[in-house]
Amino acid sequence: MASEVRSRVTVIDVARAAGVSVATAARALGGYGSVSQASRRKVDEAAARLGYTPNMVARSMITGSTKAIGVIVADIENQFFQLVLRGVSRVLSEAGFDLVLANTEESIEVERRSLRVMTSRRVDGLILSPTEVADVAQIRAVADSGIPVVLLDRRLRGLKVDSVGIRNRAASHEATTYLLDRGHRQIAVVTGGGAEHAEELRSGNVGRLRRMSATTLGTRTAGYLEAIEAAGIAHVPDYVVANGFRQSDARTAARELMRLPQPPTAIMAFDSLLNLGVLQGLGDAGVRCPDQVSLIGFDDAPWAEVVDPPLTVIAQPTEEIGALAARQLLDRLGGESGAPMNHRLPVRLIERQSVARPPG
């Protein structure tokens, strides 16, 4: 019953209790216009006493702002996105904005529906990690409508919006070179993507991979290919496995690689879930890491240094990626104009014990 009474409290009720005009109460509660300190204090005390809850839709019609930012991520189960969200949330909260979250699970249909929901809720801005088969036209329509958009992790060709991430091709090239320098010549990649990208990722066509619409998978695979080609090593399509984004997909991928007539001596996995799945798959196959197969992964998950063996990784500044994306969006909302900004943050290769020289 109390919640029903509170839901009926209006600005008029607050104004009457505070002893101020309705216009003054509205300005104080909405955070716009000029209100004296004394009147603001009276209104705040009355609102708290009555349990007033603001009508955000009505407020947005007056101020032109909902003070809400839409955030759409590709997979909330992935540690990378969890840490990115921590950075996004911290910056937005400090600036007085709420976060409206959607998780696509790499589904293009869910992404499209989430974009429609965000725009219908009149979010002030959008931070988006697009699916690997992103609908560029719909995202462009959102940006063209005047809603600032910042892309996380993945850039989209032909879309002129801000983005924040790392240099994926260079990072993958560095990880592959690290394995080459330790004597490996049979290096496999376990990536996401699934059936819709499997042929493209296995093709060995560097130029084609770099032109993939959402470029994380394409550019990381391109960096791997460039490194092995520079070392004079022929591309083996079977060494690129794109089963999907789940831990179970990577577990299956590792087992498949170990069944090849000439299995790899080293594997690179493209995110923390895939890293863990590969370790499990090697265990299923009775293969010891790093004695028989070395493993290097992307993302320094908390478990990476406590597993056996501790995992060598390419560590991304995940929380800072999220924080920078949020700051860039706030700058746009504050009136910053100019060409799209493509921020690329540095990575670190952290050496642990999951990489050794190849057997024999």
Sine and cosine of phi, psi and omega as CSV:
sin_phi,cos_phi,sin_psi,cos_psi,sin_omega,cos_omega
0.00,0.00,-0.65,0.76,-0.01,-1.00
-0.87,0.49,-0.65,0.76,-0.02,-1.00
-0.91,0.41,-0.53,0.85,0.02,-1.00
-0.93,0.36,-0.63,0.78,0.03,-1.00
-0.90,0.43,-0.70,0.71,-0.03,-1.00
-0.89,0.45,-0.59,0.80,-0.05,-1.00
-0.92,0.39,-0.30,0.95,-0.03,-1.00
-0.99,-0.10,-0.03,1.00,0.02,-1.00
-0.93,0.36,0.77,-0.63,-0.06,-1.00
-0.90,-0.44,0.12,-0.99,0.07,-1.00
-0.87,0.50,-0.59,0.81,0.03,-1.00
-0.88,0.48,-0.68,0.74,0.03,-1.00
-0.88,0.47,-0.69,0.72,-0.01,-1.00
-0.90,0.43,-0.68,0.74,0.00,-1.00
-0.88,0.48,-0.68,0.73,-0.01,-1.00
-0.90,0.44,-0.68,0.73,-0.03,-1.00
-0.93,0.36,-0.52,0.86,-0.02,-1.00
-1.00,0.07,-0.26,0.97,-0.02,-1.00
0.96,0.29,0.55,0.83,0.03,-1.00
-0.80,-0.60,0.15,-0.99,0.04,-1.00
-0.95,0.31,0.36,-0.93,0.04,-1.00
-0.88,0.48,-0.64,0.77,0.00,-1.00
-0.88,0.47,-0.67,0.74,0.02,-1.00
-0.91,0.42,-0.68,0.73,0.02,-1.00
-0.88,0.47,-0.66,0.75,-0.01,-1.00
-0.89,0.45,-0.68,0.74,0.01,-1.00
-0.91,0.42,-0.67,0.74,-0.02,-1.00
-0.91,0.41,-0.69,0.73,-0.03,-1.00
-0.96,0.28,-0.52,0.86,-0.03,-1.00
-1.00,0.04,-0.21,0.98,0.03,-1.00
0.96,0.29,0.48,0.87,0.02,-1.00
-0.73,-0.68,0.31,-0.95,0.03,-1.00
0.96,0.30,-0.08,-1.00,-0.07,-1.00
-0.98,-0.21,0.80,-0.60,0.02,-1.00
-0.64,-0.77,0.71,-0.70,0.01,-1.00
-0.93,0.37,0.40,-0.92,0.01,-1.00
-0.85,0.52,-0.66,0.75,-0.04,-1.00
-0.91,0.42,-0.70,0.72,0.00,-1.00
-0.92,0.39,-0.65,0.76,0.01,-1.00
-0.88,0.48,-0.66,0.75,0.01,-1.00
-0.90,0.44,-0.68,0.73,0.03,-1.00
-0.88,0.48,-0.69,0.72,-0.02,-1.00
-0.91,0.42,-0.69,0.72,0.00,-1.00
-0.88,0.48,-0.68,0.73,0.00,-1.00
-0.91,0.42,-0.65,0.76,0.02,-1.00
-0.92,0.39,-0.65,0.76,0.00,-1.00
-0.90,0.44,-0.66,0.75,0.02,-1.00
-0.92,0.40,-0.65,0.76,-0.02,-1.00
-0.91,0.42,-0.63,0.77,-0.05,-1.00
-1.00,0.06,-0.21,0.98,-0.04,-1.00
0.97,0.26,0.60,0.80,-0.04,-1.00
-0.93,0.38,0.72,-0.69,0.09,-1.00
-0.89,-0.45,0.84,-0.54,-0.07,-1.00
-0.92,0.38,0.55,-0.83,0.11,-0.99
-1.00,0.02,0.98,-0.20,-0.12,-0.99
-0.92,0.39,-0.54,0.84,0.02,-1.00
-0.91,0.41,-0.71,0.70,0.02,-1.00
-0.89,0.45,-0.65,0.76,0.01,-1.00
-0.88,0.48,-0.66,0.75,-0.03,-1.00
-0.91,0.42,-0.52,0.86,0.02,-1.00
-0.93,0.37,-0.49,0.87,0.00,-1.00
-0.99,0.11,-0.75,0.66,-0.13,-0.99
-1.00,-0.02,-0.31,0.95,-0.09,-1.00
0.98,0.18,0.17,0.99,-0.03,-1.00
-0.64,-0.77,0.68,-0.73,0.09,-1.00
-1.00,-0.08,-0.14,0.99,-0.09,-1.00
0.83,0.56,0.57,0.82,0.02,-1.00
-0.77,-0.63,0.66,-0.75,0.04,-1.00
-0.89,-0.46,0.78,-0.63,0.07,-1.00
-0.99,0.13,0.72,-0.69,0.05,-1.00
-0.79,-0.61,0.88,-0.48,-0.01,-1.00
-0.89,-0.45,0.88,-0.47,0.00,-1.00
-0.91,-0.41,0.36,-0.93,-0.09,-1.00
-0.99,0.16,-0.52,0.85,-0.04,-1.00
-0.31,-0.95,0.98,-0.19,-0.06,-1.00
-0.92,0.38,-0.32,0.95,0.04,-1.00
-0.94,0.33,-0.40,0.92,-0.04,-1.00
-0.97,0.25,0.78,-0.62,-0.04,-1.00
-0.84,0.55,-0.55,0.84,0.01,-1.00
-0.84,0.55,-0.75,0.66,-0.05,-1.00
-0.95,0.31,-0.52,0.86,0.06,-1.00
-0.88,0.47,-0.70,0.72,-0.02,-1.00
-0.96,0.28,-0.58,0.81,0.09,-1.00
-0.87,0.50,-0.70,0.72,0.00,-1.00
-0.88,0.47,-0.55,0.83,0.05,-1.00
-0.88,0.48,-0.69,0.72,0.03,-1.00
-0.92,0.40,-0.68,0.73,0.03,-1.00
-0.87,0.49,-0.76,0.65,-0.08,-1.00
-0.89,0.46,-0.66,0.75,-0.02,-1.00
-0.87,0.49,-0.74,0.68,-0.05,-1.00
-0.93,0.36,-0.69,0.73,-0.02,-1.00
-0.91,0.41,-0.64,0.76,0.00,-1.00
-0.89,0.46,-0.70,0.72,0.01,-1.00
-0.89,0.46,-0.47,0.88,0.00,-1.00
-1.00,0.00,0.01,1.00,0.04,-1.00
1.00,0.10,0.36,0.93,0.01,-1.00
-0.96,-0.28,0.55,-0.84,0.13,-0.99
-1.00,-0.05,0.39,-0.92,-0.03,-1.00
-0.93,-0.37,0.80,-0.60,0.08,-1.00
-0.94,-0.33,0.92,-0.40,-0.18,-0.98
-0.97,-0.23,0.64,-0.77,0.15,-0.99
-0.71,-0.71,0.57,-0.82,-0.01,-1.00
-0.85,-0.52,0.87,-0.49,-0.10,-0.99
-1.00,0.04,-0.34,0.94,-0.11,-0.99
0.79,0.61,0.61,0.79,0.03,-1.00
0.88,0.48,0.42,0.91,0.03,-1.00
-0.99,-0.16,0.84,-0.54,0.00,-1.00
-0.91,0.41,-0.55,0.84,0.01,-1.00
-0.93,0.38,-0.66,0.75,0.05,-1.00
-0.91,0.41,-0.61,0.79,0.04,-1.00
-0.87,0.49,-0.72,0.69,0.00,-1.00
-0.88,0.47,-0.68,0.73,0.00,-1.00
-0.91,0.42,-0.64,0.77,0.00,-1.00
-0.90,0.44,-0.63,0.78,0.03,-1.00
-0.89,0.45,-0.65,0.76,0.03,-1.00
-0.91,0.42,-0.66,0.75,0.00,-1.00
-0.90,0.43,-0.69,0.72,-0.02,-1.00
-0.88,0.47,-0.68,0.73,-0.01,-1.00
-0.94,0.34,-0.58,0.82,0.02,-1.00
-0.93,0.37,-0.46,0.89,0.06,-1.00
-0.99,0.11,0.01,1.00,0.08,-1.00
0.86,0.51,0.70,0.71,0.06,-1.00
-0.89,0.46,0.51,-0.86,-0.02,-1.00
-0.96,0.26,-0.48,0.88,-0.02,-1.00
-0.37,-0.93,0.14,-0.99,-0.09,-1.00
-0.66,-0.75,0.78,-0.63,0.15,-0.99
-0.93,-0.37,0.83,-0.56,-0.22,-0.97
-0.69,-0.72,0.77,-0.64,0.23,-0.97
-0.97,-0.26,0.99,-0.16,-0.14,-0.99
-0.94,0.35,0.42,-0.91,0.11,-0.99
-0.91,0.40,0.26,-0.97,-0.03,-1.00
-0.95,0.30,-0.11,0.99,0.13,-0.99
-0.83,-0.55,0.74,0.67,-0.15,-0.99
-0.85,0.52,0.54,-0.84,0.08,-1.00
-1.00,0.05,1.00,0.01,-0.09,-1.00
-0.88,0.47,-0.60,0.80,-0.04,-1.00
-0.88,0.47,-0.67,0.74,-0.02,-1.00
-0.94,0.34,-0.64,0.77,0.03,-1.00
-0.91,0.42,-0.64,0.77,0.04,-1.00
-0.89,0.46,-0.63,0.78,0.02,-1.00
-0.89,0.46,-0.62,0.78,0.05,-1.00
-0.90,0.45,-0.74,0.68,0.00,-1.00
-0.90,0.45,-0.64,0.77,-0.01,-1.00
-0.92,0.38,-0.37,0.93,0.01,-1.00
-0.97,0.25,-0.11,0.99,0.02,-1.00
0.97,-0.25,-0.03,1.00,0.04,-1.00
-1.00,0.09,0.88,-0.47,0.03,-1.00
-0.88,0.47,0.67,-0.74,-0.02,-1.00
-0.82,-0.58,0.72,-0.69,0.13,-0.99
-0.83,-0.56,0.80,-0.61,0.01,-1.00
-1.00,0.02,0.67,-0.74,0.04,-1.00
-0.98,-0.21,0.76,-0.64,0.21,-0.98
0.95,0.31,-0.70,0.71,-0.12,-0.99
-0.88,-0.47,0.75,-0.66,0.09,-1.00
-0.99,-0.12,0.45,-0.89,0.03,-1.00
-0.88,-0.48,0.83,-0.56,0.01,-1.00
-0.91,0.42,0.68,-0.73,0.05,-1.00
0.99,0.11,0.05,1.00,0.00,-1.00
-0.91,-0.41,0.90,-0.43,-0.09,-1.00
-1.00,-0.04,0.98,0.21,0.07,-1.00
-0.69,-0.72,0.24,-0.97,0.02,-1.00
-0.93,0.37,0.43,-0.90,0.08,-1.00
-0.52,-0.85,0.43,-0.90,0.02,-1.00
-0.68,-0.73,0.73,-0.68,0.02,-1.00
-0.03,-1.00,-0.53,-0.85,0.05,-1.00
-0.83,-0.56,0.11,-0.99,0.11,-0.99
-1.00,0.07,1.00,-0.01,-0.15,-0.99
-0.89,0.47,-0.66,0.75,-0.03,-1.00
-0.91,0.42,-0.70,0.71,0.00,-1.00
-0.90,0.43,-0.63,0.78,0.00,-1.00
-0.91,0.41,-0.68,0.73,0.02,-1.00
-0.92,0.39,-0.63,0.78,0.05,-1.00
-0.87,0.49,-0.68,0.74,0.01,-1.00
-0.89,0.46,-0.69,0.72,-0.01,-1.00
-0.91,0.42,-0.67,0.74,0.01,-1.00
-0.91,0.42,-0.68,0.73,0.02,-1.00
-0.88,0.47,-0.60,0.80,0.05,-1.00
-0.86,0.51,-0.67,0.74,0.03,-1.00
-0.94,0.35,-0.66,0.75,0.03,-1.00
-0.87,0.49,-0.67,0.75,-0.02,-1.00
-0.90,0.44,-0.35,0.94,0.03,-1.00
-0.99,-0.14,0.26,0.97,0.17,-0.99
0.99,-0.10,0.02,1.00,-0.03,-1.00
-0.98,0.20,0.69,-0.73,0.06,-1.00
-0.81,-0.58,-0.24,0.97,0.03,-1.00
-0.92,-0.39,1.00,0.06,-0.12,-0.99
-0.92,-0.38,0.80,-0.60,0.00,-1.00
-0.95,-0.31,0.33,-0.94,0.03,-1.00
-0.82,-0.57,0.74,-0.68,0.13,-0.99
-0.92,-0.40,0.90,-0.43,-0.08,-1.00
-0.79,-0.61,0.07,-1.00,0.07,-1.00
-1.00,0.04,-0.55,-0.83,0.09,-1.00
0.99,-0.15,-0.79,0.62,-0.01,-1.00
0.95,0.31,-0.31,-0.95,-0.15,-0.99
-0.86,0.51,-0.58,0.82,-0.09,-1.00
-0.93,0.37,-0.34,0.94,-0.01,-1.00
-0.85,-0.52,-0.06,1.00,-0.13,-0.99
-0.84,0.54,-0.74,0.67,-0.04,-1.00
-0.89,0.45,-0.67,0.74,-0.01,-1.00
-0.89,0.45,-0.71,0.70,-0.06,-1.00
-0.94,0.35,-0.52,0.85,-0.01,-1.00
-1.00,0.08,-0.14,0.99,-0.14,-0.99
-0.91,0.42,-0.54,0.84,-0.08,-1.00
0.99,0.13,0.07,1.00,-0.01,-1.00
-1.00,0.04,0.98,-0.18,-0.10,-0.99
-0.88,0.47,-0.72,0.69,-0.01,-1.00
-0.87,0.50,-0.66,0.75,0.00,-1.00
-0.91,0.42,-0.65,0.76,0.00,-1.00
-0.91,0.41,-0.63,0.78,0.00,-1.00
-0.94,0.35,-0.28,0.96,0.02,-1.00
-0.99,-0.12,0.03,1.00,0.02,-1.00
-0.83,0.55,0.59,-0.81,-0.17,-0.99
-0.84,0.54,-0.82,0.58,0.07,-1.00
-0.97,-0.26,0.90,-0.44,-0.44,-0.90
-1.00,-0.06,0.03,1.00,-0.06,-1.00
-0.86,0.51,-0.79,0.61,-0.01,-1.00
-0.91,0.42,-0.71,0.70,-0.06,-1.00
-0.89,0.45,-0.74,0.67,-0.07,-1.00
-0.96,0.29,-0.56,0.83,0.06,-1.00
-0.91,0.41,-0.65,0.76,0.05,-1.00
-0.92,0.38,-0.62,0.79,0.03,-1.00
-0.88,0.47,-0.67,0.74,0.02,-1.00
-0.88,0.47,-0.64,0.77,0.07,-1.00
-0.88,0.47,-0.74,0.67,-0.02,-1.00
-0.89,0.45,-0.67,0.75,0.01,-1.00
-0.88,0.47,-0.61,0.79,-0.02,-1.00
-0.93,0.36,-0.70,0.72,-0.03,-1.00
-0.95,0.31,-0.55,0.83,0.04,-1.00
-0.92,0.40,-0.63,0.77,0.04,-1.00
-0.89,0.46,-0.46,0.89,0.02,-1.00
-1.00,0.03,0.06,1.00,0.02,-1.00
0.97,0.24,0.43,0.90,-0.03,-1.00
-0.97,-0.23,0.76,-0.65,-0.01,-1.00
-0.95,0.31,0.61,-0.80,0.04,-1.00
-0.95,0.31,0.75,-0.66,0.07,-1.00
-0.93,-0.37,0.96,-0.28,-0.04,-1.00
-0.80,0.61,-0.58,0.81,-0.03,-1.00
-0.92,0.40,-0.24,0.97,0.01,-1.00
-1.00,0.09,-0.03,1.00,0.08,-1.00
-0.92,-0.38,0.94,-0.33,-0.07,-1.00
-0.92,-0.40,0.87,-0.49,0.01,-1.00
-0.88,-0.48,0.97,0.24,-0.03,-1.00
-0.99,0.13,-0.50,0.87,-0.08,-1.00
0.50,-0.87,-0.06,-1.00,-0.15,-0.99
-0.99,-0.13,-0.08,1.00,-0.10,-1.00
-1.00,0.06,0.38,-0.92,0.07,-1.00
-0.85,0.52,-0.65,0.76,0.01,-1.00
-0.91,0.42,-0.53,0.85,0.04,-1.00
-0.91,0.42,-0.67,0.74,0.00,-1.00
-0.94,0.35,-0.56,0.83,0.04,-1.00
-0.88,0.47,-0.69,0.72,0.06,-1.00
-0.90,0.43,-0.66,0.75,-0.03,-1.00
-0.87,0.50,-0.70,0.72,-0.01,-1.00
-0.89,0.46,-0.66,0.76,0.03,-1.00
-0.90,0.44,-0.65,0.76,0.02,-1.00
-0.89,0.45,-0.67,0.74,0.00,-1.00
-0.89,0.46,-0.63,0.78,-0.03,-1.00
-0.95,0.30,-0.25,0.97,0.04,-1.00
-1.00,-0.02,-0.08,1.00,0.01,-1.00
-0.91,0.42,0.49,-0.87,0.04,-1.00
-0.82,0.57,-0.59,0.81,0.08,-1.00
-0.81,-0.59,1.00,0.09,-0.07,-1.00
-0.92,0.40,0.40,-0.92,0.00,-1.00
-0.94,0.35,0.38,-0.92,0.11,-0.99
-0.99,-0.14,-0.16,0.99,0.03,-1.00
-0.50,-0.86,0.52,-0.85,0.00,-1.00
-0.76,-0.65,0.65,-0.76,0.15,-0.99
-0.91,-0.42,0.80,-0.60,0.02,-1.00
-0.93,-0.37,0.56,-0.83,-0.25,-0.97
-1.00,-0.05,-0.06,1.00,0.15,-0.99
-0.30,-0.95,0.06,-1.00,-0.16,-0.99
-0.91,0.41,-0.61,0.79,0.04,-1.00
-0.90,0.43,-0.67,0.74,0.01,-1.00
-0.92,0.38,-0.60,0.80,0.05,-1.00
-0.83,0.55,-0.76,0.65,-0.05,-1.00
-0.91,0.41,-0.64,0.76,0.03,-1.00
-0.89,0.46,-0.64,0.77,0.03,-1.00
-0.89,0.45,-0.70,0.72,0.04,-1.00
-0.84,0.53,-0.66,0.75,0.02,-1.00
-0.92,0.40,-0.67,0.74,0.00,-1.00
-0.90,0.44,-0.62,0.78,0.06,-1.00
-0.90,0.44,-0.65,0.76,0.06,-1.00
-0.89,0.46,-0.66,0.75,0.04,-1.00
-0.85,0.52,-0.61,0.79,-0.06,-1.00
-0.99,0.10,0.00,1.00,0.00,-1.00
0.95,0.32,0.45,0.89,-0.05,-1.00
-0.97,-0.25,0.77,-0.64,-0.04,-1.00
-1.00,0.01,0.71,-0.71,0.07,-1.00
-0.94,-0.34,0.80,-0.60,0.10,0.99
-0.99,-0.17,0.15,0.99,-0.10,-1.00
-0.85,0.52,-0.65,0.76,-0.03,-1.00
-0.96,-0.29,-0.60,0.80,0.02,-1.00
-0.66,-0.75,0.77,-0.63,0.08,-1.00
-1.00,0.05,0.41,-0.91,0.01,-1.00
-0.66,-0.75,0.75,-0.66,0.15,-0.99
-0.79,-0.61,0.64,-0.77,-0.08,-1.00
-0.74,-0.67,0.22,-0.98,0.15,-0.99
-1.00,-0.07,0.58,-0.82,0.08,-1.00
0.99,0.15,0.77,-0.63,-0.02,-1.00
-0.99,-0.14,0.98,0.20,0.02,-1.00
-0.92,0.39,0.43,-0.90,0.00,-1.00
-0.82,0.57,-0.52,0.86,-0.04,-1.00
-0.98,0.18,-0.22,0.98,-0.17,-0.99
-0.89,0.46,-0.49,0.87,-0.02,-1.00
-0.99,-0.13,0.01,1.00,0.00,-1.00
-0.93,-0.38,-0.18,0.98,0.08,-1.00
-0.96,0.29,0.19,-0.98,0.03,-1.00
-0.89,-0.45,0.95,-0.32,0.06,1.00
-1.00,0.09,0.39,-0.92,0.13,-0.99
-0.84,0.54,0.63,-0.78,-0.23,-0.97
-1.00,-0.05,0.77,-0.64,0.17,-0.99
-0.97,0.25,0.75,-0.66,-0.14,-0.99
-0.64,-0.77,0.36,-0.93,0.30,-0.95
-1.00,-0.07,0.94,-0.33,-0.07,-1.00
-1.00,-0.02,0.81,-0.58,0.07,-1.00
-0.99,-0.11,0.54,-0.84,0.07,-1.00
-0.98,0.19,0.94,0.34,-0.24,-0.97
-0.87,0.49,-0.75,0.66,-0.04,-1.00
-0.90,0.43,-0.61,0.79,0.01,-1.00
-0.93,0.36,-0.53,0.85,0.09,-1.00
-0.86,0.51,-0.73,0.69,0.01,-1.00
-0.91,0.42,-0.68,0.73,-0.01,-1.00
-0.89,0.45,-0.67,0.74,-0.01,-1.00
-0.92,0.39,-0.61,0.79,0.05,-1.00
-0.88,0.48,-0.68,0.73,0.01,-1.00
-0.91,0.41,-0.68,0.74,0.01,-1.00
-0.90,0.43,-0.63,0.77,0.02,-1.00
-0.89,0.45,-0.65,0.76,0.02,-1.00
-0.91,0.41,-0.68,0.73,0.02,-1.00
-0.89,0.45,-0.59,0.81,0.07,-1.00
-0.88,0.47,-0.67,0.74,0.03,-1.00
-0.91,0.42,-0.67,0.75,0.03,-1.00
-0.91,0.42,-0.46,0.89,0.03,-1.00
-0.99,0.16,0.01,1.00,0.08,-1.00
0.95,-0.32,0.02,1.00,0.02,-1.00
-0.90,0.45,0.77,-0.64,0.03,-1.00
-0.89,-0.45,-0.15,-0.99,0.01,-1.00
0.94,-0.35,0.02,-1.00,-0.05,-1.00
-0.90,0.43,0.43,-0.90,0.03,-1.00
-0.83,0.55,0.61,-0.79,0.03,-1.00
-0.98,-0.19,0.80,-0.60,0.05,-1.00
-0.92,-0.39,1.00,-0.02,-0.05,-1.00
-0.99,0.16,0.77,-0.64,0.04,-1.00
-0.81,-0.58,0.91,-0.41,-0.08,-1.00
-1.00,-0.07,0.47,-0.88,-0.05,-1.00
-0.96,0.26,0.44,-0.90,0.08,-1.00
-0.93,-0.36,0.20,-0.98,0.07,-1.00
-0.77,-0.63,0.70,-0.71,0.13,-0.99
-1.00,-0.01,0.90,-0.43,-0.02,-1.00
-0.98,-0.22,0.91,-0.42,-0.02,-1.00
-1.00,0.09,0.81,-0.59,0.13,-0.99
-0.79,-0.62,-0.69,-0.73,-0.13,-0.99
-0.90,-0.43,0.25,0.97,-0.05,-1.00
-1.00,-0.02,0.03,1.00,0.04,-1.00
-0.84,-0.54,0.79,-0.61,0.07,-1.00
-0.68,-0.73,0.09,-1.00,0.08,-1.00
-0.93,0.37,0.47,-0.88,-0.03,-1.00
-0.89,0.45,0.48,-0.87,-0.01,-1.00
-0.88,0.48,0.58,-0.81,0.05,-1.00
1.00,0.09,0.00,0.00,0.00,0.00
